[in-house]
Amino acid sequence: MAVIIKYIVERKGVEKMTFTSKKEADAYDKMLDSADQLAEFLSESSVTLDDQQLEELGLYLASNKEMVQSLFKGNSFVSGAQDAPESE
């Protein structure tokens, strides 16, 4: 019999994702925390978005953190290169 350890990321009583690595689960949980904070920040702006749009936009920005940071550093956006931001 094998023993398998699984790490489950849960938000508001809903299972979001299951991982076999605590490090991956913690990273995903942190990304979800960032998405929540971004959605809250955006909700205070003059841009009119419903709750679903705020959640989706916050999640998109958080999951593309490296690209967003690269853009704030003045690097150019390269379509299709979301996984590999330009180096300085």
Secondary structure, DSSP 4 states (H G I P E B T S, - for coil): ------EEEEETTEEEEEES-HHHHHHHHHHHHHHHHHHHHHHTSSS---HHHHHHHHHHHHHTHHHHHHHHTTPPP-TT-TTSPPP-
